[in-house]
Amino acid sequence: MNLTAFIGVQSLGLDMLMKSGSTVGSVGPAVSLPLGRTIIRHEWRRVKRGV
């Protein structure tokens, strides 16, 4: 589990991008699951078995 944060700007048009009120930011938890490693490990075992 990680703590993730970002800060940036947003607007509906480029002309309003640097005006006040266009800044945005957020902080929150991020959970990552090791699905990629699990799938690769499963496939490697399958290949080793010759299935």
JODA-V570243 format. One record per pair of residues at least 24 apart in sequence whose ideal C-beta (glycine too) atoms are under 7 Angstrom apart, sorted by sequence separation. I is the first residue (numbers start at 1). J is the second residue. D is the distance in Angstrom with one decimal. If there is no record, write none. Layout:
i=<I & I>
j=<J & J>
d=<D & D>
//
This chain:
i=<3 & 4 & 3 & 4 & 1 & 2 & 1>
j=<27 & 28 & 29 & 30 & 29 & 30 & 31>
d=<6.9 & 6.2 & 6.2 & 4.3 & 6.1 & 4.7 & 5.5>
//
